[in-house]
Every structure is written in C-alpha cells, then in structure tokens.
Amino acid sequence: MKSIAQQSTRSPRRMNLWIRTVIAGIVVIGCGDAICATGQDKPAGFHDAPATMDRIKNPYVGQPAAIQAGSALYAAHCASCHGGSAMGSGNVPALASVRVKQASAGALFWFITHGATENGMPAWGNLSSEQRWDLVTFVQSLGSEPSRAPGLLPAASASANIPENWPAPTPPFTDFRYESPGTTRKITVQDLPSPYATPSAGNGPEVVARPASAWPKAPPGFKVQLFASNLENPRLLRTAPNGDIFLAETGAGKLIVFRGIAANGQPRETHVFATGLNEPFGIAFYPAGTNPHWIYVGNTDEVVRFPFQVGDLQARGKPEHIADLPHGQGHSTRDIRFSPDGSRMYVSVGSGSNVDDPDTHPAEKNRADILVFRPDGSDMHVYASGIRNAVGLAIDPKTGALWCSVNERDGLGDWRPTTSRTWSKVDSMAGPGGIRELIRIPAMPGNTPSWPAAPSCRTFF
C-alpha cells in the first residue's frame, strides 16, 4: 500500500511537516485510494466523519496549483449539483456555507472519499488522494457564501440545442415550453416507468443572471414583480397582524422585516429584526389574533421565541430557548404552526437521509416527523410520522386542519417523480395521542400543472 505522501511530489517540505503531525497524533495509511484512520474515534463530526480526522491537515492548503486543480475537478464532478459558482440549489448546500467553512480539512477529505450515497452525495474514493486534497483545497479557498447580486452572476449563455429544436414531449408528459398558469395534465401511475428503470441523474441548475425577458407567468388578475433582492437564501415569509412582512433569511441567520410598499412595488422600509440565528426557517406569531405577545422561530436545531408587540422592527431582547430539535445532515428546515385554540405547537422536522429507517438508524429518531409541543416547549411527542420532509405547514382557517407540503423520497430514476410530492392534510382535531386522519394528496401524478421540484410552503387564499 502507498502512503498518502508517496502519491504526490508537490511541496515536499510541507508534506514532510504534515506527515510528522499525523504520526504524532494517529496512524494514517493508504487503503488503495482511500484513507483509513486507526485509533479510538471520538463521536462523529461533519457528516459522521470520525473525530480523529480533525487532526489531519491539508498538505496543499492555499497552494495556487492545488486550487486550480481542485477547481477543474469541481467543474467535472461537482458543479452539476452544487452549481458552477458553488451556490448550491434546493437541498444541495452551498459550499461556502458556515457549516462547510467550519469543517476541518480532514473531515472534508473523509466526506469526499466516502460520500453519502443515500443522500445523493457520491463517494469519490476512486480519485487519487492528491485529487481529493485538491478538491478540499478548492473548497477551502471559497470565500463567504457567494453573493447572488445580478452583477456578480454569470450571464445565461445561449445553447446550440435551443428549446425550439427539441422534439415535443410525448403526452401526457410536458415541459416548460408548454406550461402556463391554470393548465393541468393528468398523469397516472400507469404512465410512469417502473422505479429504478434508469439511474437518477444529478443535473442541478446553475444560478445565472436573469435574462431581461425571463419572468414568472401569473394567472389573470395577478401580477409578479420584484419585491426584494440580494438576500442570502431567503426561505419563508409570514405576515404580522399589522401587515409587516417577516422573512427568514436562512443563509444569513437573520429575520428581516419589510414594511409598506413603495410606488415601485418594493418595500418602503427594510429592517433587521434579529441576527445570529441558526438557519432560521419557520416563523409564527403567538397567540393568534391582532395582539400576539411572541414571535417563534424555527432554527434548524431548536425553537426559540422573542417577546413581540405588533409594530416591532427589532427584537426586544435575546431569543428564549423553547425546545431542542433533532438536527445534523439532511433536511434543515423547521416550520412552526399553532393549533387554532393555541394549545399546541406543531414543528416539522425533515429526515436526515433519503429513506433510512429510524429503527435501524438512531440519527433518524424524531425526524421525518411532525412533532407537537405545548407552547412552552413541554410535552413533546410525535404527531405524524413517516413524512419525509414536511417543509411548510399551514392551518385551514375554516376547518382548523393542519396541512403540510411534503418532499418524499428521491432516487427512483429519471421520469419517475418521488414517491409523491404531496400536500398532506393532518387532522388537528384528534386527541393528544396523535392524528386522527392523514390524507395525502399527490402533487404528482394526477392533479398539478407539472412535476414540482420540491414544493416548499402553502397558504390558504
């Protein structure tokens, strides 16, 4: 077996220093093209990387040649999912995120080597150790989360294979060229290929500057225009009783308040309500009505609340911890809703994996669930289980029923939607032991305009 040091001739002096550091801590040997750590591991860290990997230093850190080589490898192997500018998309994280930046070089190397195939991250152990370190060096060279300001985004490039030259899809399937608001197509299970008929492609989008002619279409009587921009992963909006709009700016760890609408359709005022939050998503005012006393926030690892009076543009104090939530890898969003009588707080917690069973994977305990608490965070139990990623929750104002949008399992093959992208009605009138009724309404097949990539939130209008 070759040692890692024997696989590279780049910067011998730095490599020798690195070898001495490793020998002083743990023994590292090359296992073919993989890296193996011996010794007693502490609890796992970044994506379950053994804690011993944190002691391993990047032998090429900051070296321009390694950054350039890593950039080329990234373009070839990673950009299709994480985006050409490493901004990520959907549930694929940005590589300049705080979590990635805080990970040790050794943990990144371990994760690149082993991957998490059940979550769509390939294992790149087939690359040489030097190539994997080049990828680590490139990732570590990225700045803070990239700005999505239009002036900093690459321009959309025209393709020789323009959509007008594509053949029309075979009914009942369609594509964006034939979509319009209000148009529906019925696709039944019989129209779909069998699961796993093909491998699932990783063909994520890349963020580019918006062409002048590109704009969402709206049904008659509605208009779409730009409201706010230059935000870091804005995920959820909720309206306060006085009309102020609260935004969870998840990537920045902030809550933003927009007040009023100017003549150009944009906010008259923009204020930062709170900072220092951990991937905030859910926002709920409590109690319901015109005079809430609290604003609850769903961080990825906890529920917190701030004292609140209608009209507040800045938090009155530090957040109060209400309840811990399961967290780690996988789905990070946590939405919050209260029952109509205010006695229960519902919190959605997505899975950490694609289809891992909590009975055999302890990390999935209380995940892929909707949890229910008292408003003070006590009396937690599972309200609805087996709901892989209930991103958005909503209460039907007429019936009081709890609804959720669900992103179900991935990886069933191309032209095969996930088991279901569903709007689920979870009857909130059941007793304290759990739900009385769960009605799943598939977003596909059958009753939506097209296959939603990952429906997020819903509202009653």
N, C-alpha and C positions, 0 to 999 in steps of 0.2 A: 504494500500500500504506500502511496505517496503521501507525504505530509503536505499541508497547505503551502508551506514555504517553498517546497520543491516545484510547485506548479507555476511559479512566477519569477521573472527576473527583474521586475520593476522595483526600484528603490530598495536595494539590498540592505542598506543601513537601517531604514525604517522597519523592514521586515524582521531583521535580527532583534531589534528592540521589542517588537511585538511578540516574537517567539519567547523571549525571556520573560515578558509579562505573563504570557499564558502559562509557561512552565511553573512560575511561582504560584499560580492560582489553582488551575485544574489541568488535567491532561487532555489535549485535543489531538485527535488523529483523523486522517482522511479515510473515509469508508467509501471506496470507489470515488465518486464525485460528491458524496455527502459529507457532512461534518458530524462527528459524534462527540459528545461530552461525557466524560466519566466522572464519578464522584456523586455525592449525595445532593440531589437537587432540592432547592427550596421551592415554595409554591410558585406556580407558573405565572408569567407576566404577560407581556404583549402577545396576544393571540396564542396563549398557552405555551409560549417559549419558556424553556427551563430557566430558572433564575440564574444558573451558572453561566448562561450565555451573555449575561450583562457584563461579565468580566472580560469578554473578548473584545479587543479593539480593532477598528478598521485599519488595515495596513496601508490603505491608499487614501486616507481621509484628506480631502482638499486638493488632491493632485489633479491638475487640469486634464491630463491624459485619461485618468480614470473617469472623470466626469464626462468627458466627450464619449468615451467608450460606453459608459452607462447610459448616456442619452440615446445612442444608437440602439442599444439593446432594449431600452424602454420603448422606443418607437416601434420596434419589431415585435415585441412580446406583450406589452402592457397598455399601449395607447388606445387600443380598440375598446377597452373597458374604462380605464381611468381618464381617457381624453388626452389629446395631443399636448395640452398645456397642464396636465396633471390635476385638473379641477374636479375630476370625478363626475358622476352623474347618477341620479336616482339614489339607490342604496350603495353604489360604488363610491367609496370615500375619496376625497381629495387627498393627495399625497403630501401636501404641505399643511395638513391639519395639525392641531396641537398634539393630538394623541400620537401621530406618527413622529412628529418632531421630538417628543419626549422619549420615544423608544430608543433603547441602546442599539449600537451598531450590530452587536452580536445577535440581539433579538430579531432585528430586521433580516439579518443573514439567515437565521434559522427559519423565519417565516417564508422567505423567498424559496428556501430549499424544500420545505415540507408542504407549504401551501395549506389550503383548507378547501379541498375539492368539493365537500358537501355544501359550501357556501359560494362556489364559483371561482375560488382562487386556485389556479393551477399550481402544482409543485414544479419548481424549476431546478430540481436536483440534477437534471440532465445537462445543465450548463456547468462549465468548469467553475471551480471555486473562485478563480480570478474574475470571471464574468459576473458571478453573483456579488462579489465585492464591488465590482464596477457599478452594478445596479444600486447597491447600498450607498455608494459614494455619490451617485447622481441624486438619489432621493434626499440625502442629507444636504446636498447643495441647494435644494429648493428653498426659496425664501418663505415668508409667512404666507398664509393662504392667499393665492393669487387674486388680484382684483379682477372683477368682471366688467370693469368700466369699458364701454364700447371702444374707446380709443386704444385700449391695450389688447383687444382681442384680435385674432387673425381674421382676415376677411373671408367670407364664404367664396369658395372657388367654383367656377363653372366646371361641370363634368362633361366629358365627351359622351358619356352614356346618359344623356339628359332624359328626364322622365317622359317627355313626349315620344321618345323612341322605344319605351318599354312596352311590351305586349300588355293588353288588358288582362287583369286577373280573372280567373275562372269563377263565375258565380257559385255559391253565394259570397265568396271572398271578395275583398276590395282593397284599395289602398288610398292614400291621402288625395290622389288626383280626383277621386270620385266622391269624396266626402263633403257634406255640407250640413249645417245645423238642422236637426229635425229629421234627417234621413236615417232610417233604420234598416237593418237586414237581419233576417232570421237565419242563424247558423245552428244546426242541431249537432248532437253528438255523432250521428251517423255521417256527417260531413267531414269529421275530423280524422286525421291519421291516427294510428294506434300510438300509445305512449312509447317513447324511445325508438320510433321508426327512424329517426335521424338523431345525430348528436345535436345538442343545443349550441347554437352559435353564440360567441361573445362578440357582439358588434355594437358596442355602445356608441352614443353620439359624442361629438366633439363640439364644444361651445365656440361659436364664431360670432363675429359682429353681425347684427341683424340687417339683412338687405332692406332697402327702403320700402320695397313692395310687400314684404312679409309681415302679416298681421293676423291675429286670430279672427276668425269669422264668428259672427253672432247672429242669432235668430232675429226676425223682425221685431222692432221695438226695443232692442238692446244695442248698446254701443260699447266697444272696447277701446280704451286709450291708456297711455302710460300714466301710472299714478306715482310710483317711486322707483328709484333705480340705485345702482352702486351699493347694493346690500350683500352681505355675506350669508348665503344660504337662507333666505327668508322662507319660513315654512308654514306658518299658521297665522291667521287674522281672527280676532274676536272684537266685537263692538261693545263698548261700555254703554251704560244706560243713557248717557248724555250725547252719544254719537261719536265720541273719541274712538279711534281705531287702534287697537293694540296689536303689535306684530312681534312674533317670536323670531328674532334674527339668530337662528341656531348656530351658524358658523362663528359668529362674533360673541356668543354668550350674552346677548343683550335682549331686553324688552324695549321696543320703540313705541312711541305714541305719536299718531298723526291726528292733527286737529283741523277741522274745516277743509273746505275745497276752494281753491282759488279759481280765477277765470280760466286758467289753462288746464283745469281738471286735476291739478296736483295739490298736495296738502298746503294749507296756509301756514301751518306750524309743524315742525318735527322736533320731538324731544326724546332724550334717552331716559327711560323710566328706571331701568336697573341694569347693572353690569355684573360681570363675574359669575354668571350662571353657567351651568354645565350642560351644554347642548339643549337649551330650553325648547320646548315644543308646545305642550298643552297650556291653555290659559282659561281660567274660569273665575267668574265673579260670584261671591257668596256673601249673604244669601241672595237668591234670585229676587228680582224686582228693581225698583228705582233707587234703592239705597243700600247697596252692598257694603259690607264692612271689611271684606278681604278680597284680595286677588291671589288666586292659587296658580302656581306654575309647575309644570311637569318637567323637571330636569331628567336627564337620562338615568340618573341613579337615585333620585329622591323626589318627593313632592315637598315644595316649600310654599309659604304664603307671606304676603306683605299686608300690613294694615292699609286700608284704602278708603278714601272718600271720593265720591264722584267729582271729577274735575281735576284730580291729582295728575300732575305731569311728571312727577319724580317720586320715587319710593320714599316713604316716611322713615324708613329705618332698614336695618339688615333683615334678610329673609329669615323666617322662622321655620325650622325643620319640622315637617309633619310626619313623613313616613319614608323609610328606605324602600328602594325598588331594586329588583334584580337588574343587573347590567353587565356589560362586557362586550364581547364581539357580537356582531349581528345587528338586528334592527334596534335603532336607538331612540325612536320617537315614543313619547309617553303623553297621551292625551288625557284630559280630565273633564268629566261632566258630573253634575249633581242631579239626584232624583228630584222630581217636581216638589216633593214635600221637604227637601233639604236634609233628609236624614241619612242619605248615603252619598258617598263619593266613589264614582267609577273611574278606574285608571286602566288604560290599555298598555300592555307590555308585550312587545313583539318577541319572536323567537330569536335565539342566538345562532340558529343554524337553518338549514333548509327543512329537513324532516326528522331531526333527531328526536328520539322518544325520551321524555323526562324520566321514565322508569329505568332507563339504562344509561342516561347521560345526566348526571346530577346538575350540571351547569344550566339545564333547561328547567329546573324547578321554578314554578310560578311564572314561567314565560310562555309565550303563545296563549296568553290568557287575558281576560278582563278581570281585574281584581276589584274588590269592593271594600270600602272602609267606612267608618264613621268620619265626619268632617274633621275630627281632631286627630285622625290617623290610627285610631284604635280599631280592634275587632276586624282585622284583615282576614278575608278568605277569598277563595277563587269563586267568581261569579259565573264565568263562562270560560270553558277550556277548549283546546283544540282549534283555536282561532289564531292562525299563524302570525299574522301581523295586522292587528286592528289599528290602523293608523289614525283614523278620525272617528270620533264619537259624536252623536247628536241625539237630542231628545225630541220626539214628536210632540209639538205643542198641544195637539188635540188629544192624543191618547196617553201621553206620558211614557210611551215605549222608548227604550234605548235602541238606537241603530248604530251600526258601525260599518265602515268600509274596510275590507279585508284583502290583503295581498296574500294569496295562497301559494302553494309550493311551486318551485322552479324546476327547470332541467328536464322537462318531459319531451323535448325535441322541438325542432322548428315546425311552424304551422300548427303547433299544439299549444293553446293557451295553458296557463297554470291550471291546476285542478279546478279552480274558479277564482275569478276576481269578483268578489261578492259585496253586495250591500246586505248586511245581516240585521234582522230585527231580533233583538234580545228583549223578551218581555220583562219589563221592570216592575210588574205588579206581583211577582212571585214572592214567596216568603223568604226569610233570611237565609235559608239553606242554599239558595241558588235560583237559577232561572226556571220559569215555567214553560217557556216556549222559545225555540230558536228557529227562525225561518231564514233560510239562505236563498237570496235572490241572485243567481249568477249574473255577473256583468257580461260574461261570455260563457257559453254560447246562448243566443236566443233573443236578447232584448236590449242591446245597446248599439249605438251607431258603429262602433268599431272596437277593436281589442284595446282597452286601456292598458298602458304600460304598467302603471302602478297607481290605481286610484288612491287619493290621499284623504280628502275630507269631504264632507257633505253638509248641506244646510237645508232647512225647510224654508220655502219661499212662497 
